């Protein structure tokens, strides 16, 4: 798990970010967000809505929303 770094002056965001980059969870999240962005970009280019994509994939629209948020 990622260690939180706190200095006397408060939270050290740079050190925390550097430390987070070492974790597999950070890289997994980055991949999920990249895939979601690519899907969203392709949808925009082709004029496809979330409802359209859900119908084409035979899944629910809330599922598509979760995928595009990077949570699924």
N, C-alpha and C positions, 0 to 999 in steps of 0.2 A: 504494500500500500504506500502511497505517496506521503512523504513526511512534510508536515507544515513547518515552515521556518519563520520564527518570530524574533526580531531583534528588539533591542531596547527602544529604538525609535518607532517600532511598530512592525507591521507585516512586510517582509522583503519579497515583493512580487517577482523580481528578476530571479532570485535564488529559487523561489518556489516553482517558477516556470521551467527553469533549467533542470530542476529535480524531477518535475513531472514528465519531461521529455524522455527520461530514462525508463519510464514504466511502459509495459506492454499495453495497458489500458489506454494510455495517451495515443498510441499509434493505432489501436483498434478504432477509437473514436474518430481519429483523423480520416481513416479509410471510410467509415460509415458516412461521415459528412461529405467526403469527396464523391462517393457514389450517389448520394442524395442530390448533390449539386449538379452532377452530370445528367441525372434523370430529369431534374427540373429544367435544366438548359435545353435538353432535347425536346421536352414537352413544349416549352416556349417557342422553339424554332418551328415545330410542327403544328402549333396551335391546338394542342391536346390539353383538355382540362383534366382535373383529378377524377371527375366523374367518368369522362371518356376512358381514361386509362383503367379505372376500376372495372368498367364494363368489359373492356377488351381482355383483361386478365382474369375475369370472373372472380374478383375479390371485392371486398367492401371499400367504399370511399374512405372511411376512417383508417383502414389499413394502409391505403396509399398515403394518407396524411402522416401516419407514423413513419413510413419509409422515408418520406421527404423531409421529416424532422431529424432523421438519423437515429430514431429510437427503435427501429424494427429491422 
